[in-house]
Amino acid sequence: MVGGGQLARMTQQAAVDLDVGLSVLAPSPEEPAVDAGARFVEGAADDPEALRRFADQNDVVTFDHEGVPPEVLAGLEEEGLRFAPPAQAKLFAQDKAVARQRLCEKGFPVPPNLLAGSVEQVAGFGSEHGWPVIAKAPRGGYDGRGVWELASAEEAAPILEGLDGGLLLEPKLELVRELAVITARRRGGETATWPVVETVQRDAMCRELIVPARSDPEVLEEAAALGRSIAEAIGAVGLVAVELFETPDGLFVNELALRPHNSGHFSIEGSDTSQFEQHLRAVLDWPLGSTAPTAPAVVTVNVVGPDDGSDPRDRLEEALGVERAHIHLYGKEARPGRKLGHVTALADTVDEAQGIAMEAVSILEGGA
């Protein structure tokens, strides 16, 4: 796995049960996945030679982030190296502008958009669709980074100066809620899709997952069908997380991730097969497991570094006293605003599960 962060760490935990040897390509041995027992291989994700050596040492190469330049992946595939997912599929998660264009061409619903390279183009888009306008860096960015809300075209000028490749513009949509659906796909086409998740965003970061999502049944059916169709249409191998906007005008595709994803963390306790085990099964071309939920309601809440810089690990003992709270800490250095772990709770109702998870998170973050 290219990358050694918390997603690789939880993949390593799943790999142990399957007796799969997981190596991670990372710049430092001080990575969460290495602490969890994954074999460390030193190298940068944008170094073609390091990727070549890594591929030679392993049967399958997959990813826990989008940081490998698309051009590097495509070039290595031309040399005969195989990745899961392949470069042409991974590009849908690496370049938002390309993803918008190609998904639209394939008939999937995407918001109105424009790749703008000048202030004049920003002004034209704002005049047509109204202000404010949402601007995104086509490549990079996560948890709100690389996203700006523009009240005028002039605000785009300094951003454009610091970016290569322009700005992807979209109108600010009226949201009912945000959803996510994860599908696993093997090379031969077998797929498995988890229940649609409602994602709750705070401070431009996903803070809470609610399963099942509180949308109408027909919306959930449409969202699940979109997830499966997109995985098939782009030729994915492994996991495909599709982030969706639910609006009064229907569903729109927001972004894709072709790897384990924050919106699937609930599946460790909340599904017959976790997203991490399923990703391993899919990239190794093994039979996929059941994605059936293990409880009527599942809620996952992310643990974020408190403003005072304190470490949630110092309050772990107290938080473990919250019954039915499943606590996961990622072994990362505590910093304000940094995602450091998550808590999942299973119950008969969303409100009950929410209360359990929130109680443990409040303790970990120093609020109780």
Summary of the structure (lengths in Angstrom):
residues: 368
radius of gyration: 20.3
end to end distance: 37.6
largest distance: 57.6
contacts: 1285
relative contact order: 0.11
helix: 35%
strand: 26%
